[in-house]
Amino acid sequence: MIIRRRRGRHEVSFEMRLIKHAQVAREAARRLPPGKKRETLLRQARANEMAVQIEKWITSPGLRPPE
């Protein structure tokens, strides 16, 4: 039996999905009182924003190997 992975194209880029998730997490955190849940949401938002920056850095033309 072969297990096949379902593959599909995303309509939105990886970067935009990360940015959207960070915005949603920040909005949800804004509505919560200070506490563990709020801090977790803010940490997730920061992690997503950092992932966007790392993705931009990795895909920048300055890091391409010489041809």
Backbone torsions as a table, in degrees:
resi	resn	phi	psi	omega
1	MET	NA	129.0	179.3
2	ILE	-104.9	127.0	176.9
3	ILE	-95.3	121.3	-178.4
4	ARG	-105.8	138.7	178.0
5	ARG	-82.4	133.9	176.4
6	ARG	-74.9	126.3	-179.5
7	ARG	-116.8	139.5	178.9
8	GLY	-153.0	158.2	178.3
9	ARG	-89.5	136.2	174.5
10	HIS	-83.1	142.0	179.1
11	GLU	-78.9	-22.3	-178.8
12	VAL	-117.3	142.7	-177.9
13	SER	-66.2	160.3	178.9
14	PHE	-57.0	-43.8	180.0
15	GLU	-60.0	-44.8	-178.6
16	MET	-68.2	-34.8	176.9
17	ARG	-65.7	-39.9	177.7
18	LEU	-64.9	-43.8	179.7
19	ILE	-62.0	-43.8	-179.8
20	LYS	-63.6	-42.4	179.6
21	HIS	-63.6	-39.4	178.2
22	ALA	-64.0	-41.1	179.3
23	GLN	-64.4	-43.0	179.6
24	VAL	-63.3	-42.5	-179.8
25	ALA	-64.8	-41.7	179.1
26	ARG	-64.6	-41.2	178.3
27	GLU	-62.8	-43.1	179.7
28	ALA	-65.4	-38.9	179.6
29	ALA	-66.6	-35.6	-179.9
30	ARG	-62.1	-31.5	-177.7
31	ARG	-83.4	-10.5	-177.2
32	LEU	-96.8	152.1	173.3
33	PRO	-74.0	160.1	178.4
34	PRO	-54.7	137.0	-179.5
35	GLY	166.3	-172.4	-174.9
36	LYS	-65.8	-43.3	-178.7
37	LYS	-62.6	-42.5	179.7
38	ARG	-64.0	-44.0	179.0
39	GLU	-63.0	-37.5	178.1
40	THR	-63.9	-43.3	179.0
41	LEU	-65.0	-41.4	178.5
42	LEU	-65.6	-37.1	177.9
43	ARG	-65.1	-40.5	177.4
44	GLN	-63.8	-41.0	179.4
45	ALA	-63.2	-44.8	178.8
46	ARG	-64.1	-39.4	179.1
47	ALA	-63.7	-40.6	178.3
48	ASN	-66.6	-41.2	178.3
49	GLU	-64.8	-38.2	177.5
50	MET	-67.3	-37.3	178.0
51	ALA	-63.0	-36.2	176.7
52	VAL	-63.5	-45.1	179.6
53	GLN	-63.2	-41.6	179.0
54	ILE	-65.3	-42.0	178.3
55	GLU	-60.2	-43.8	177.7
56	LYS	-62.6	-41.1	-178.8
57	TRP	-65.4	-44.8	-178.2
58	ILE	-65.5	-39.2	-176.3
59	THR	-89.6	4.6	-180.0
60	SER	-69.2	148.7	-178.0
61	PRO	-66.2	-18.8	179.6
62	GLY	-68.5	-17.7	-177.9
63	LEU	-101.2	7.1	-179.4
64	ARG	-75.6	141.7	178.1
65	PRO	-69.6	153.2	179.3
66	PRO	-64.6	148.1	-178.9
67	GLU	-97.6	NA	NA
